[in-house]
Amino acid sequence: MSEATDVSFNIKTDRTFSWVRDYGWTVTLLIGIGGHFLPHLGLLVPPIMAAMIIMSLMKGKYWCGNFCPHGSFFDELVMRVSRSSKIPNIFKSKITIGLVLIYFIYNMSSRIAEAIFTIGEIPLHHSFGFIFARTYLMVVIAGGLLGIAINSRTWCQFCPMGTMQVFFYKIGQAFNLNSGRDEKVTIEHPEKCLSCGQCSRVCPMELTPYQDFQEYDEHNQFEAEKCIRCKTCVENCPADVLQMADSEEAAAVRANADLEGYENYEYFDARIAEINELKDDVREYTFELIDPGKMDFHPGQFLLWKVDSERKIYKAYTISSAAPDNSEVTVTIKKIDQGYGTSIIFSEFSEGDRVELKGPLGEEITIDTDYDHLLMISNGIGITPFVSTVEKFLTEDHPEEYDGEATLLYGVRYEENLVYDDFFTSAAEENDKFDYHHILSRPRTNGYPEGYVTHILEDLEIEENTGVYMCGTPAMVSDAYDILDEKGISREDIYHESFAV
């Protein structure tokens, strides 16, 4: 499928994770504007450049993403009003980078020469300070306008300071100066990358770490020289498998990676057999598996659906149910406002379309039948793994026996967000040992309990020998853990799967 969605690929997100990045832009304005009134302020630039060069010998473009005053200006101020559209390739081309560097060197050298020749008329430190202040202001104006019109870090694609950092980084590598100091974006293990493209969507430099991870076999670090090590991708990874690490740390991370649930997968050629509208913004997609013809999965596992062939982007969805012979699998998808993947799925895919799937992946929800009581807690689309769990253990014709009692708590915002409500209600009516409770945080009509799923949990009396299973937003899971701790439930008896939207 090609991209045909009006949702922007690039995402505006927080890129400032230290006080330097929060307030570094003040240095830019102080020098760029204040230096025209107090030229001495421009003399702050040479020490800044020296620090940048020294750092680049060991850490590449780390300065750009963590200390650059202009970078702080672009990330903290310009991004707020930026269109955040795709940066045209002309700004990334080697020709543009080379021409801008040549112009910068020529412009600076000619101005410095002019200042030296007029040393008798104007004090040299005044002339030098004014030169640097004017250069800083030029970047503020040009970079700011480009940032607003296109993308906040457009200037950084061809910034001469960035080009110099790449050059000095190569020198540092030649003399092994970066050993033990060069922290790069590191994935726990390439197999754990979901190829969702989130790292690329938030990247200030519009790089594609997930595509590189798809091709890695022997190592697990993002090697792009243009990477500014800003940690934006690390902070925004939905799978939480990215970190900053040097080469030795990265090797240790890979060696100790837990790959349970990420090794025994297959790629499937499949067809969309059926699309059911469960609610206004929730659909159930059933896939007929063609090659291979079956998917052996367990409750709680998920599959990846390739939704953008051009960018090689997959989206992960929990498998909610399957045909008895596993020749068909079903996922439930909620359309997310400004969600790139769901916008493509809801607008482009139809019944009969051929699709590429990867799975099953992730750890299964293994129900321990030795518990006398089961407590299942979910909110939002986190209800889906419990469909197959209830089918397996608690319905009238369940294939596996469980003689204990079970309770399912389910929270959503509105009435129309309740999915599988009839199924769970029917299952509870058929099985007197199964209780089902739903709650709405923003009900539009009377007749529904109001609040959050954790409110039910607070009032619930939990029996001894209870196993707790949770799936939902990270915030809900965190709050539920706190409540369960207060109720004296051991962490060993709690199992969870969280998701991020």
C-alpha positions as CSV (number, residue, x, y, z in Angstrom):
1,M,0.0,0.0,0.0
2,S,1.2,3.5,-0.8
3,E,0.9,6.4,1.6
4,A,-2.4,8.3,1.0
5,T,-3.2,9.8,4.4
6,D,-3.6,13.4,5.4
7,V,-1.8,12.7,8.7
8,S,1.7,14.1,8.7
9,F,4.4,11.5,9.0
10,N,6.6,13.9,11.1
11,I,5.5,14.3,14.7
12,K,6.1,17.3,17.0
13,T,7.3,16.0,20.3
14,D,9.5,17.0,23.2
15,R,13.2,17.1,22.2
16,T,14.6,18.9,25.2
17,F,15.6,16.5,28.0
18,S,18.0,18.7,30.0
19,W,18.2,22.2,31.2
20,V,20.8,23.0,28.6
21,R,18.4,22.1,25.8
22,D,15.5,23.8,27.6
23,Y,17.2,27.2,27.9
24,G,20.2,27.0,25.4
25,W,18.2,29.2,23.0
26,T,18.8,32.2,25.3
27,V,22.5,32.1,24.4
28,T,21.5,32.3,20.7
29,L,19.4,35.4,21.2
30,L,21.9,36.9,23.7
31,I,24.7,36.7,21.1
32,G,22.7,37.2,18.0
33,I,20.8,40.2,19.1
34,G,22.7,41.5,22.1
35,G,26.0,41.2,20.3
36,H,24.9,44.0,17.9
37,F,24.8,46.3,20.9
38,L,27.5,44.8,23.0
39,P,30.0,43.2,20.5
40,H,31.9,41.6,23.3
41,L,29.1,39.0,23.6
42,G,30.1,37.7,20.1
43,L,33.4,36.6,21.6
44,L,31.5,33.8,23.4
45,V,31.3,32.1,20.0
46,P,35.0,30.9,19.6
47,P,35.0,29.0,22.9
48,I,31.6,27.4,21.9
49,M,33.1,26.4,18.6
50,A,36.2,25.0,20.3
51,A,34.1,22.9,22.7
52,M,32.0,21.7,19.7
53,I,35.1,20.5,17.8
54,I,36.7,18.8,20.8
55,M,33.4,17.0,21.5
56,S,33.0,16.0,17.9
57,L,36.4,14.2,17.9
58,M,34.9,11.7,20.4
59,K,31.1,11.8,20.0
60,G,30.3,12.9,16.4
61,K,27.3,15.3,16.2
62,Y,26.5,14.9,19.9
63,W,26.9,18.7,20.3
64,C,24.1,19.3,17.8
65,G,21.6,17.3,19.7
66,N,22.5,18.2,23.3
67,F,24.4,21.5,23.6
68,C,24.0,23.6,20.4
69,P,22.2,26.9,21.3
70,H,20.7,27.1,17.8
71,G,19.5,23.5,18.2
72,S,17.7,24.5,21.4
73,F,16.2,27.5,19.6
74,F,14.9,25.2,16.8
75,D,13.6,22.5,19.2
76,E,12.2,24.7,22.0
77,L,10.7,27.7,20.1
78,V,10.6,27.2,16.3
79,M,9.1,23.7,16.5
80,R,6.0,25.1,18.2
81,V,5.0,27.0,15.0
82,S,6.7,24.8,12.4
83,R,4.7,23.1,9.7
84,S,6.7,20.0,10.4
85,S,6.6,18.8,6.8
86,K,9.1,16.7,5.0
87,I,12.4,18.4,4.4
88,P,13.2,18.6,0.6
89,N,16.1,16.5,-0.5
90,I,17.9,19.5,-1.9
91,F,18.6,20.7,1.6
92,K,20.2,17.3,2.4
93,S,22.3,17.0,-0.8
94,K,26.1,16.9,-0.7
95,I,26.1,19.8,-3.2
96,T,24.1,22.0,-0.8
97,I,26.2,21.0,2.2
98,G,29.4,21.7,0.2
99,L,28.3,25.1,-1.1
100,V,27.1,26.3,2.3
101,L,30.4,25.2,3.9
102,I,32.4,27.0,1.2
103,Y,30.4,30.1,1.5
104,F,30.7,30.0,5.3
105,I,34.5,29.7,5.1
106,Y,34.8,32.5,2.5
107,N,32.4,34.8,4.4
108,M,34.1,34.3,7.7
109,S,37.7,34.6,6.4
110,S,36.9,37.7,4.3
111,R,35.3,39.4,7.3
112,I,38.1,38.5,9.6
113,A,40.6,39.8,7.0
114,E,38.7,43.0,6.8
115,A,38.7,43.4,10.5
116,I,42.5,42.9,10.7
117,F,43.0,45.5,7.9
118,T,40.9,48.1,9.8
119,I,42.5,47.4,13.2
120,G,43.5,51.0,13.6
121,E,40.0,52.3,13.2
122,I,38.0,49.7,15.2
123,P,39.4,47.6,18.1
124,L,39.9,44.1,16.9
125,H,37.9,42.5,19.7
126,H,34.9,44.7,18.7
127,S,35.2,43.7,15.1
128,F,35.5,40.0,15.8
129,G,32.7,40.1,18.3
130,F,30.4,41.8,15.8
131,I,31.3,39.3,13.1
132,F,30.3,36.3,15.3
133,A,27.2,38.1,16.5
134,R,26.1,38.8,13.0
135,T,26.7,35.2,12.0
136,Y,24.6,34.0,14.9
137,L,21.8,36.4,14.0
138,M,21.9,35.2,10.4
139,V,21.4,31.6,11.5
140,V,18.5,32.7,13.8
141,I,16.8,34.4,10.9
142,A,17.5,32.0,8.1
143,G,17.1,28.9,10.2
144,G,14.0,30.2,11.9
145,L,12.3,31.0,8.6
146,L,13.2,27.6,7.2
147,G,12.1,26.0,10.4
148,I,8.7,27.6,10.4
149,A,8.1,27.1,6.6
150,I,9.3,23.5,6.4
151,N,10.6,21.7,9.5
152,S,12.3,23.1,12.7
153,R,15.6,21.4,12.0
154,T,15.8,22.2,8.2
155,W,18.9,24.4,8.8
156,C,20.7,21.5,10.5
157,Q,20.7,19.4,7.3
158,F,23.4,21.6,5.8
159,C,24.7,23.6,8.8
160,P,28.5,24.2,8.3
161,M,29.1,23.5,12.0
162,G,27.5,20.1,11.6
163,T,29.6,19.4,8.5
164,M,32.7,20.3,10.5
165,Q,31.6,17.9,13.3
166,V,31.4,15.0,10.8
167,F,34.8,15.8,9.5
168,F,36.4,16.0,13.0
169,Y,34.6,12.8,14.0
170,K,36.3,10.9,11.2
171,I,39.7,12.2,12.5
172,G,38.7,11.1,16.0
173,Q,37.9,7.6,14.7
174,A,41.2,7.4,12.8
175,F,43.0,8.0,16.1
176,N,40.6,5.9,18.2
177,L,39.6,9.0,20.3
178,N,35.9,7.9,20.3
179,S,36.6,4.6,22.1
180,G,34.4,4.3,25.2
181,R,33.0,7.8,24.7
182,D,30.9,7.5,21.6
183,E,27.3,6.8,22.7
184,K,25.0,5.9,19.9
185,V,21.3,5.0,19.6
186,T,21.3,1.3,20.6
187,I,18.5,-1.3,20.3
188,E,18.3,-4.1,22.8
189,H,18.3,-6.5,19.9
190,P,17.3,-6.0,16.2
191,E,14.7,-8.7,16.6
192,K,12.8,-6.6,19.1
193,C,12.3,-3.7,16.7
194,L,8.6,-3.5,15.7
195,S,9.4,-1.5,12.5
196,C,6.7,1.0,13.5
197,G,8.7,3.9,12.2
198,Q,8.1,6.0,15.4
199,C,11.8,6.7,15.7
200,S,11.9,8.2,12.2
201,R,8.7,10.2,12.7
202,V,10.2,12.0,15.7
203,C,13.8,12.3,14.4
204,P,14.8,15.9,13.9
205,M,17.1,14.8,11.1
206,E,14.5,12.6,9.4
207,L,16.7,9.5,9.7
208,T,15.4,6.0,9.7
209,P,16.9,3.9,12.5
210,Y,14.2,1.2,12.2
211,Q,15.1,0.5,8.6
212,D,18.8,0.0,9.6
213,F,17.8,-2.2,12.5
214,Q,15.9,-4.4,10.0
215,E,19.1,-5.1,8.2
216,Y,21.4,-5.6,11.2
217,D,22.7,-9.1,12.0
218,E,25.8,-8.7,14.0
219,H,25.4,-5.4,15.9
220,N,22.7,-3.3,17.4
221,Q,23.9,0.4,17.1
222,F,22.6,3.1,14.7
223,E,25.7,4.1,12.7
224,A,24.5,7.1,10.7
225,E,27.0,10.0,11.0
226,K,24.1,12.5,10.7
227,C,22.6,11.2,13.9
228,I,22.8,14.0,16.5
229,R,22.3,11.7,19.5
230,C,19.5,13.8,20.8
231,K,17.7,10.8,22.4
232,T,14.3,11.8,20.9
233,C,13.9,8.3,19.4
234,V,14.9,6.7,22.7
235,E,12.2,8.6,24.6
236,N,9.5,7.9,22.1
237,C,10.1,4.2,21.3
238,P,6.7,2.5,21.9
239,A,8.5,-0.9,22.5
240,D,10.9,0.8,25.0
241,V,13.9,-1.1,23.5
242,L,16.2,1.9,22.6
243,Q,18.9,3.4,24.7
244,M,22.2,5.4,24.4
245,A,25.3,3.2,24.8
246,D,28.9,2.9,23.7
247,S,30.0,-0.1,21.7
248,E,31.0,-2.2,24.8
249,E,27.7,-1.5,26.5
250,A,25.8,-2.2,23.3
251,A,27.4,-5.6,23.0
252,A,26.5,-6.5,26.6
253,V,22.9,-5.3,26.0
254,R,22.6,-7.5,22.9
255,A,24.1,-10.5,24.7
256,N,21.7,-10.3,27.6
257,A,18.6,-9.5,25.5
258,D,15.5,-11.5,26.4
259,L,14.2,-12.8,23.0
260,E,11.3,-14.9,24.4
261,G,8.4,-14.4,22.0
262,Y,10.6,-12.7,19.3
263,E,12.3,-15.7,17.6
264,N,9.7,-18.1,16.4
265,Y,7.8,-15.9,13.9
266,E,7.0,-16.1,10.2
267,Y,6.1,-13.8,7.4
268,F,2.6,-14.4,6.1
269,D,0.9,-13.6,2.8
270,A,-2.7,-13.0,3.8
271,R,-6.0,-11.6,2.6
272,I,-8.4,-9.4,4.4
273,A,-11.4,-11.8,4.7
274,E,-13.7,-9.6,6.7
275,I,-14.0,-6.1,8.2
276,N,-16.5,-5.6,11.0
277,E,-17.5,-2.2,12.3
278,L,-17.6,-2.7,16.0
279,K,-18.0,1.0,16.8
280,D,-17.6,4.3,15.0
281,D,-13.8,4.2,15.4
282,V,-13.2,0.5,16.1
283,R,-12.9,-2.2,13.5
284,E,-12.3,-5.9,13.6
285,Y,-10.1,-7.2,10.8
286,T,-10.0,-10.9,10.0
287,F,-7.1,-12.2,7.9
288,E,-7.2,-15.4,5.8
289,L,-3.7,-16.8,6.0
290,I,-2.5,-17.9,2.5
291,D,1.2,-18.7,2.8
292,P,1.9,-20.2,5.4
293,G,-1.7,-21.3,5.9
294,K,-1.7,-21.3,9.7
295,M,-0.4,-19.2,12.6
296,D,0.1,-20.9,15.9
297,F,-0.4,-18.2,18.5
298,H,-1.2,-17.9,22.2
299,P,-3.4,-15.3,24.0
300,G,-1.5,-12.1,24.5
301,Q,0.7,-12.4,21.5
302,F,0.5,-9.9,18.6
303,L,1.2,-9.6,14.9
304,L,2.8,-6.9,12.7
305,W,0.8,-5.6,9.7
306,K,2.8,-3.9,7.0
307,V,0.8,-0.8,6.4
308,D,3.3,1.3,4.4
309,S,5.3,-0.5,1.8
310,E,7.2,2.5,0.7
311,R,8.6,3.3,4.1
312,K,8.6,-0.4,5.3
313,I,6.4,0.4,8.3
314,Y,4.5,-2.2,10.3
315,K,2.0,-1.7,13.0
316,A,1.5,-4.1,15.9
317,Y,-1.9,-5.4,17.0
318,T,-2.8,-8.0,19.6
319,I,-4.4,-11.1,18.1
320,S,-7.9,-11.1,19.6
321,S,-9.1,-14.4,18.2
322,A,-8.6,-17.1,15.6
323,A,-10.4,-19.8,13.6
324,P,-10.4,-23.2,15.3
325,D,-7.7,-24.4,12.9
326,N,-5.7,-21.1,13.1
327,S,-6.2,-20.5,9.3
328,E,-7.7,-17.1,10.1
329,V,-6.7,-14.6,12.8
330,T,-8.5,-11.5,13.9
331,V,-7.3,-8.2,15.3
332,T,-9.2,-5.3,16.7
333,I,-8.1,-1.8,15.8
334,K,-9.1,1.6,17.2
335,K,-8.6,4.6,15.0
336,I,-6.3,7.1,16.7
337,D,-6.7,10.8,16.1
338,Q,-3.7,11.8,14.0
339,G,-2.5,8.2,14.0
340,Y,-0.4,7.5,10.9
341,G,-0.9,3.8,10.8
342,T,-4.6,3.6,11.6
343,S,-5.3,6.5,9.1
344,I,-3.8,4.3,6.4
345,I,-5.6,1.2,7.5
346,F,-9.0,2.8,7.8
347,S,-8.8,4.7,4.5
348,E,-6.8,2.3,2.2
349,F,-7.5,-1.3,3.1
350,S,-10.6,-3.1,2.0
351,E,-12.0,-6.7,2.1
352,G,-10.1,-8.9,-0.4
353,D,-6.8,-6.9,-0.2
354,R,-3.6,-8.9,0.1
355,V,-1.4,-7.9,3.0
356,E,1.9,-8.9,4.6
357,L,1.9,-10.0,8.2
358,K,4.6,-11.0,10.6
359,G,4.0,-13.1,13.7
360,P,3.2,-14.3,16.2
361,L,5.3,-12.1,18.5
362,G,5.5,-11.2,22.1
363,E,5.0,-13.2,25.3
364,E,1.8,-15.0,25.7
365,I,-0.6,-14.5,28.5
366,T,-0.2,-17.8,30.3
367,I,-3.1,-18.4,32.6
368,D,-2.0,-20.2,35.7
369,T,-5.0,-22.5,36.4
370,D,-3.6,-23.3,39.9
371,Y,-5.0,-19.9,41.1
372,D,-8.4,-20.1,42.8
373,H,-9.3,-16.7,41.3
374,L,-8.4,-14.8,38.2
375,L,-8.6,-11.0,38.0
376,M,-8.3,-9.5,34.5
377,I,-7.9,-5.7,34.2
378,S,-8.0,-3.7,31.0
379,N,-8.8,-0.3,29.5
380,G,-9.2,0.9,25.9
381,I,-8.2,-1.5,23.2
382,G,-6.3,-3.5,25.8
383,I,-9.4,-5.6,26.1
384,T,-8.4,-7.6,23.0
385,P,-6.1,-10.3,24.5
386,F,-8.8,-11.2,27.0
387,V,-11.2,-12.2,24.2
388,S,-9.2,-15.3,23.4
389,T,-8.5,-15.9,27.1
390,V,-12.2,-15.9,28.0
391,E,-13.0,-18.0,24.9
392,K,-10.4,-20.5,26.0
393,F,-11.2,-20.9,29.6
394,L,-14.6,-19.4,30.5
395,T,-17.2,-19.8,27.8
396,E,-19.7,-22.7,27.6
397,D,-17.7,-24.7,25.0
398,H,-14.3,-23.7,26.3
399,P,-11.5,-26.1,25.2
400,E,-9.5,-25.9,28.4
401,E,-10.8,-26.5,31.9
402,Y,-10.7,-23.9,34.6
403,D,-12.8,-24.5,37.8
404,G,-11.9,-21.3,39.6
405,E,-13.7,-17.9,39.7
406,A,-12.7,-15.1,37.3
407,T,-13.4,-11.4,37.2
408,L,-12.9,-9.0,34.2
409,L,-12.7,-5.2,34.8
410,Y,-12.9,-3.1,31.6
411,G,-12.7,0.7,31.4
412,V,-13.3,3.1,28.4
413,R,-14.2,6.7,27.8
414,Y,-17.5,6.6,26.0
415,E,-20.3,4.1,25.3
416,E,-19.2,3.7,21.7
417,N,-15.7,2.7,22.9
418,L,-17.0,-0.5,24.5
419,V,-15.9,-3.4,22.2
420,Y,-16.8,-7.0,22.7
421,D,-19.2,-5.9,25.4
422,D,-22.0,-8.2,24.3
423,F,-19.5,-11.1,24.1
424,F,-18.3,-10.6,27.7
425,T,-21.8,-10.0,29.0
426,S,-23.0,-13.2,27.4
427,A,-20.1,-15.2,28.8
428,A,-20.8,-13.9,32.3
429,E,-24.5,-14.9,31.9
430,E,-23.5,-18.4,30.8
431,N,-20.8,-18.9,33.5
432,D,-21.8,-18.1,37.1
433,K,-18.1,-18.2,38.1
434,F,-17.3,-15.3,35.7
435,D,-18.0,-11.7,36.6
436,Y,-17.7,-8.8,34.1
437,H,-17.7,-5.1,35.1
438,H,-17.4,-2.2,32.7
439,I,-17.0,1.5,33.6
440,L,-16.9,4.7,31.5
441,S,-14.9,7.8,32.4
442,R,-17.0,10.1,30.2
443,P,-20.5,8.5,29.8
444,R,-22.9,10.5,27.5
445,T,-26.0,8.7,28.7
446,N,-27.3,7.4,32.0
447,G,-27.2,3.8,33.0
448,Y,-23.4,3.4,32.9
449,P,-21.1,3.4,36.0
450,E,-18.8,6.5,35.8
451,G,-15.1,6.5,36.6
452,Y,-11.9,4.7,35.8
453,V,-11.2,1.0,35.8
454,T,-8.9,1.6,38.8
455,H,-11.9,2.9,40.7
456,I,-13.5,-0.5,40.5
457,L,-10.2,-2.1,41.5
458,E,-10.0,0.1,44.6
459,D,-13.4,-1.1,45.8
460,L,-12.9,-4.7,44.8
461,E,-12.3,-7.3,47.5
462,I,-9.5,-9.6,46.2
463,E,-9.5,-13.1,47.6
464,E,-6.4,-15.1,48.5
465,N,-4.6,-17.1,45.8
466,T,-5.6,-14.6,43.0
467,G,-3.7,-14.2,39.8
468,V,-3.9,-10.8,38.2
469,Y,-3.6,-10.1,34.5
470,M,-3.5,-6.6,33.1
471,C,-3.4,-5.1,29.6
472,G,-3.8,-1.4,28.9
473,T,-2.2,2.0,28.9
474,P,1.1,2.4,30.8
475,A,-0.7,4.9,33.1
476,M,-3.4,2.5,34.0
477,V,-1.0,-0.4,34.6
478,S,1.1,1.8,36.8
479,D,-1.9,3.0,38.9
480,A,-3.2,-0.6,39.1
481,Y,0.2,-1.8,40.5
482,D,0.0,0.8,43.2
483,I,-3.5,-0.2,44.2
484,L,-2.6,-3.9,44.2
485,D,0.4,-3.2,46.3
486,E,-1.8,-1.5,48.9
487,K,-4.1,-4.6,48.8
488,G,-1.1,-6.8,49.6
489,I,-1.0,-8.6,46.2
490,S,2.5,-9.9,45.5
491,R,4.2,-8.8,42.3
492,E,4.8,-12.4,41.6
493,D,1.1,-12.8,41.1
494,I,0.7,-9.9,38.7
495,Y,1.3,-10.2,34.9
496,H,0.9,-7.3,32.5
497,E,1.0,-6.2,28.9
498,S,1.0,-2.4,28.2
499,F,0.6,-0.5,25.0
500,A,1.2,3.0,23.8
501,V,-0.8,4.9,21.2
